[in-house]
Amino acid sequence: MSEATASMTKSGTAEIVRSNDGEQMSVLGVGVRFLCHAAQTGQAWSLMETKVPKDAGPPPHDHPWDEAYYVVDGEVSFGLDDRTLVVGAGDFLYVPAGTLHGFCGASERPARMLIFDAPAHAEGFFRDAEREVREMPRDLAKVPGIGSRHRIRFMPPGAPRPA
């Protein structure tokens, strides 16, 4: 069997992404590396590795798809509906569709975390946010509009959850 590198191909093709390969971008201060693109799975799911610096991450939001998080190294603080918890290396967190959530790095060194979304929807938002949100905090006001184009609803910190 031959090895394939990380390139977007038709669904169903076996591929390997080496540790220094994969498309990389920066989204809201978080480094994102695509391990498996939505196109590779027929939009069924996607997988990203993230590097989350202390205090960086997305504001509270919800969307109509599931996400799962696995912290490889460091700590990440998650807001889930009305509670906050710190997730550390080796911990796994499942966030069902419709759950208000957000996260930020909680350790001095950037945390490494895997993010799995099913069905795959996050990739389009990440691409648009990287392209349009270039300077923080100046461009932060653009995030809700970008999110709405991708079925993500962002809430300001501390805002009550909309009905």
C-alpha positions in Angstrom: 0.0 0.0 0.0 1.4 3.4 -0.9 1.3 6.4 1.4 -0.7 9.5 0.4 0.0 12.9 1.7 -2.6 15.4 3.1 -4.3 16.6 0.0 -8.0 17.0 -0.7 -9.2 14.0 -2.5 -12.5 12.1 -3.1 -14.1 10.6 -0.1 -13.0 7.1 0.8 -9.3 7.4 -0.1 -6.9 6.3 2.7 -4.4 9.0 3.6 -1.7 9.7 6.1 -0.9 13.2 7.4 2.7 13.4 8.8 3.5 15.5 11.8 4.7 18.5 9.8 2.1 18.2 7.0 -1.5 19.4 6.7 -3.0 22.7 5.9 -2.4 25.2 8.8 -4.1 28.5 9.6 -4.6 30.9 12.6 -8.2 31.5 13.7 -9.0 33.9 16.5 -5.5 33.4 17.9 -5.7 29.6 17.8 -3.4 27.6 15.4 -5.5 25.1 13.4 -4.0 22.2 11.4 -6.4 20.1 9.3 -5.8 16.4 9.8 -8.8 15.2 7.8 -10.8 17.6 5.6 -14.6 17.5 5.3 -14.2 16.7 1.6 -12.2 13.5 2.5 -15.2 12.1 4.4 -18.1 13.2 2.2 -18.8 15.9 4.8 -19.5 13.3 7.4 -16.8 14.6 9.8 -13.5 16.4 10.0 -10.6 16.5 12.4 -8.3 19.3 13.4 -5.3 19.7 15.7 -5.2 23.0 17.5 -2.6 25.0 19.4 -4.5 27.1 22.0 -2.4 29.9 23.6 -3.4 31.1 27.1 -6.6 33.2 26.9 -7.1 32.6 23.1 -10.1 30.9 21.7 -13.7 31.4 20.3 -16.4 33.4 22.2 -19.5 31.5 23.4 -21.4 30.0 20.5 -23.7 27.2 19.4 -24.4 25.4 16.2 -26.4 22.4 14.9 -23.6 19.8 14.8 -21.7 17.8 17.4 -18.1 18.5 18.4 -15.7 16.5 20.4 -12.4 17.7 22.0 -9.4 15.7 23.2 -6.7 17.6 25.0 -3.2 16.2 24.1 -1.1 18.6 26.2 -1.8 21.6 28.5 -5.2 22.8 29.8 -8.2 24.4 28.2 -11.0 26.2 30.0 -14.4 25.5 28.5 -17.7 27.3 29.1 -20.6 24.9 28.6 -24.0 26.5 28.9 -23.9 27.9 32.4 -20.8 26.2 33.8 -17.0 26.4 33.4 -14.6 23.6 33.6 -10.9 23.0 32.9 -10.0 20.1 30.7 -6.4 18.8 30.8 -4.1 16.5 29.0 -5.8 13.1 28.4 -9.3 14.5 28.9 -12.1 14.1 26.4 -15.1 16.3 26.1 -18.2 15.7 23.9 -20.4 18.8 23.1 -23.7 17.9 21.5 -25.3 20.0 18.8 -27.1 23.1 20.2 -24.9 23.4 23.3 -23.7 26.9 24.1 -19.9 26.5 24.4 -16.6 28.3 24.0 -13.0 27.7 25.1 -9.7 29.4 25.8 -6.2 28.3 26.7 -5.7 27.9 30.4 -2.0 26.8 30.6 1.1 29.0 30.3 2.3 26.9 27.3 -0.2 26.6 24.4 -2.4 23.6 24.8 -2.6 21.0 22.0 -6.2 19.8 21.4 -7.9 17.7 18.7 -11.3 18.9 17.5 -13.7 16.5 15.8 -16.9 17.8 14.2 -19.8 15.7 12.8 -21.2 16.3 10.4 -18.3 18.5 9.1 -19.1 22.2 9.1 -16.4 24.1 10.9 -13.9 24.2 8.0 -15.7 26.9 6.1 -16.0 29.1 9.1 -12.3 28.7 9.9 -11.3 29.7 6.3 -13.5 32.8 6.3 -12.4 33.8 9.8 -8.8 33.5 9.0 -9.3 35.6 5.8 -11.5 38.3 7.4 -10.3 38.5 11.0 -6.8 39.8 10.6 -6.3 42.1 13.7 -7.5 41.4 17.2 -9.4 42.9 18.9 -10.3 45.3 16.1 -11.8 42.6 13.8 -13.6 40.7 16.6 -16.9 42.5 15.6 -16.8 40.6 12.3 -17.0 37.1 14.0 -20.9 37.0 14.5 -21.5 37.8 10.8 -19.0 35.2 9.6 -20.5 32.7 12.0 -24.1 33.3 10.8 -23.0 32.4 7.2 -21.9 29.0 8.6 -24.8 28.3 10.9 -22.8 29.4 14.0 -24.5 31.7 16.5 -22.1 33.7 18.7 -23.1 35.3 22.0 -21.3 38.1 23.8 -19.6 36.9 27.0 -22.1 36.8 29.9 -25.2 37.2 27.7 -28.2 35.1 28.5 -28.8 32.2 26.1 -31.4 33.1 23.4 -34.5 31.0 23.4 
